[in-house]
Each structure stands twice: as structure tokens, then as C-alpha cells.
């Protein structure tokens, strides 16, 4: 199973995630308590193993600014976490993760969005709150492209995997203590996600969770 540790702001947390087996490291470039400067993200990026994929999280940003930051930080993926139309994704020469906030009245036809992964999140993204996972089934998404986010932690990730069967899990506040990344929580979360035999391939050759 793929794991993304998001909201990385320090080299220490990034290295802890990589050493524990994270597949993606997320840098937030949108307004947030976890927002990181381009300079700091670039500094951390240069220390990372090429085995981990660097993701930049943006919310309703211009194509020009996204591309500029992506080049500076050497990003592998762009995560669009706002109301970006498909045309934005199509203009970016990067792999795309598109976030969708799951709620009862949300648009259900999202399968045509041009992206490599769908990330389904709580309506209050970044709040640490979960949502009704049963709503995901209404979206008819290819689970081989589905990353689950929203209030995940070591306490609920096993149940989430069992119920949703995503190819990946995204966590931020669930591996923090007092608003800071906790190395032990990072290790525990990743261990629980990857507690099956075999290793997931970044291109999704192994999907069973």
C-alpha cells in the first residue's frame, strides 16, 4: 500500500518518513499551519532519496506559479486541492493528484478528471476530521487510483483500509503531537499500512490492501 506523509516542514520529519517507508512526501504551498517556503522545501528535497516522490500541494494557484515552484523544488507530483478545472491539470507537465472533498451533495461524476490519483478527503481538509467512507462508493472510482485522506491515524487506518480498499493513504495531523510531526507516530502509521507481504509499486502493480 502506498503512503503519503503530508505537511512536511522539517528535514527530520522527512527523513523519518523516508526511513519508515513512505512513498510520497507532501509539501504544502497553500495557506495552512503547515505551509512551507519554497526555499525550505527545496532544501529538504535535496536530502531525499530518489525512491520517495515529492508532492506539492496547491489550492487554486496559477499554472505559472505551480510550474515555477515545482521546478525549483524538483517535484514529482502536483496535488490540486482546490476547485481547479481539468484544464489546469492538462497544462502541467507533471503527474497529478486531484483532491475531492467528499460530502453528501458532492458531484459524483469525477472519473473523467485528468489525474494519476484521486485523493478523497474530508470536507474540512486538514482538520483531522474523518468523513463517512460509505460515500466513496457512490463515486465509482477505480480503487487502483484512489488515495484516502481525512482524519486518518494509527487508530483508524486498519478499519479504513478494510472498508475503502484504497491504493494509498494520506496522513498529516494523524502523525502529529501538539501540531508537530511525531517520528514514532509516522513509523507506526506506515507500518500499519504496509503490514502485508510484498511491496507496492508506485505505478500501482499491486493494489490489494
FENHU-V80569 format. One record per helix or strand. SS is the DSSP state (H for helix, E for strand). FROM is the first residue (numbers start at 0). LEN is the number of residues. If there is no record, write none. Layout:
ss | from | len
SS | FROM | LEN
SS | FROM | LEN
This chain:
ss | from | len
E | 1 | 4
H | 10 | 10
E | 23 | 5
E | 34 | 1
H | 37 | 8
E | 52 | 6
H | 62 | 11
E | 76 | 4
H | 85 | 6
E | 94 | 8
E | 116 | 6
H | 132 | 7
H | 142 | 3
E | 145 | 3
H | 156 | 8
E | 167 | 4
H | 172 | 3
E | 175 | 2
E | 179 | 2
H | 182 | 11
